Amino acid sequence: MVNFSCQPHPLTRWGYALVLIAALTGAWAQAAVLSAAEIQTLTFMREEEKLARDVYLTLNERWTHPVFANIATSEQQHMDTMRVMLERYQLPDPALPTVGMFANTELQAWYGELIARGEQSLTEAFYVGAAIEEVDILDLEKAIAETRQADLRRAYQNLLAASGNHLRAFVRNIEVQGLVYEPQYLSVEQLETILTTPTQRQNPPGRGPGGGRGR
């Protein structure tokens, strides 16, 4: 005689299967909301923010200057924002836990170049910071223009506002030495617009206009 109490009810088995299918379908549908280009940009931006943070942490160890320590903290917040976006769209996180290590080979090579330059002198370190922020600004503007998702646009806009603040901070530290800063990636007009813009406040994700890169 069969002990039915030990056998799963057929509807229960089907219920488990349907729950699993629904979960997998939901994850696929969430990621499918983004285009391939949007996924690539978001994934890249997570590592790009890590590059900025890692460079500033490393240069702060070399020069112990508050501009690197302060902006490194800001870049950590930007990394966290990008991680939240990856989780929201159920995408894998490419960021490696070790400072100075990157899954993206282009970022890995650029990190080495930036550190080698920044360790030459404190002035060169400031120029490295300015270069990073200029590239971030160009990439963020491109990312904003190309995404269809309001939450991604807000996140990128938040990062863009912060990059403008960071660039102004590095330029001030360069000019206080009596030097005239010239753009490294931006046009002269773009740089002038950013330098004459007041400090921008960042908005928390999901609360009004908030804030990658492809070198």
JOHU-V833669 format. One record per backbone hydrogen bond with DSSP energy under -1.0 kcal/mol. NH is the residue of the N-H (numbers start at 1). CO is the residue of the C=O. E is the energy in kcal/mol with one decimal. If there is no record, write none. Layout:
NH;CO;E, NH;CO;E
This chain:
4;2;-1.1, 6;3;-1.7, 7;4;-1.2, 13;9;-2.1, 14;10;-2.3, 15;11;-2.3, 16;12;-2.4, 17;13;-2.1, 18;14;-2.7, 19;15;-2.4, 20;16;-2.3, 21;17;-2.7, 22;18;-2.6, 23;19;-2.3, 24;20;-2.6, 25;21;-2.9, 26;22;-2.5, 27;23;-2.2, 28;24;-2.4, 29;25;-2.9, 30;26;-2.3, 31;27;-2.0, 32;28;-2.5, 34;31;-1.4, 39;35;-2.3, 40;36;-2.3, 41;37;-2.4, 42;38;-2.5, 43;39;-2.5, 44;40;-2.3, 45;41;-2.8, 46;42;-1.6, 47;43;-1.2, 48;44;-2.6, 49;45;-2.4, 50;46;-1.2, 51;47;-2.4, 52;48;-2.1, 53;49;-2.3, 54;50;-3.2, 55;51;-2.7, 56;52;-2.3, 57;53;-2.5, 58;54;-2.3, 59;55;-2.8, 60;56;-2.0, 61;57;-1.6, 62;58;-1.3, 63;59;-2.7, 64;60;-2.6, 68;65;-1.2, 69;65;-1.5, 70;66;-3.1, 71;67;-1.8, 72;68;-2.1, 73;69;-1.5, 74;70;-1.5, 75;71;-2.6, 76;72;-1.8, 77;73;-1.5, 78;74;-1.8, 79;75;-2.4, 80;76;-2.3, 81;77;-2.1, 82;78;-2.2, 83;79;-2.2, 84;80;-2.3, 85;81;-1.9, 86;82;-2.3, 87;83;-2.5, 88;84;-2.4, 89;85;-1.9, 90;87;-1.1, 91;86;-2.9, 101;98;-1.7, 108;104;-2.1, 109;105;-2.2, 110;106;-2.3, 111;107;-2.6, 112;108;-1.6, 113;109;-1.9, 114;110;-2.7, 115;111;-2.5, 116;112;-2.2, 117;113;-2.0, 118;114;-3.0, 119;115;-1.8, 120;117;-1.5, 125;121;-1.9, 126;122;-2.0, 127;123;-2.0, 128;124;-2.1, 129;125;-2.2, 130;126;-2.4, 131;127;-2.4, 132;128;-2.4, 133;129;-2.1, 134;130;-2.3, 135;131;-2.2, 136;132;-2.5, 137;133;-2.4, 138;134;-2.0, 139;135;-2.5, 140;136;-3.0, 141;137;-2.3, 142;138;-1.7, 143;139;-2.6, 144;140;-2.7, 145;141;-1.9, 146;142;-1.4, 147;143;-1.6, 153;149;-2.3, 154;150;-2.3, 155;151;-2.1, 156;152;-2.8, 157;153;-2.4, 158;154;-2.0, 159;155;-2.0, 160;156;-2.4, 161;157;-2.3, 162;158;-1.9, 163;159;-2.5, 164;160;-1.9, 165;161;-1.8, 166;162;-2.7, 167;163;-2.6, 168;164;-2.2, 169;165;-1.8, 170;166;-2.4, 171;167;-2.6, 172;168;-2.2, 173;169;-1.7, 174;170;-1.6, 175;171;-3.0, 176;172;-2.0, 177;174;-1.2, 178;175;-2.2, 179;174;-1.1, 191;187;-2.5, 192;188;-2.4, 193;189;-2.2, 194;190;-2.1, 195;191;-2.8, 196;192;-1.5, 197;194;-1.3, 207;204;-2.0, 211;157;-1.2
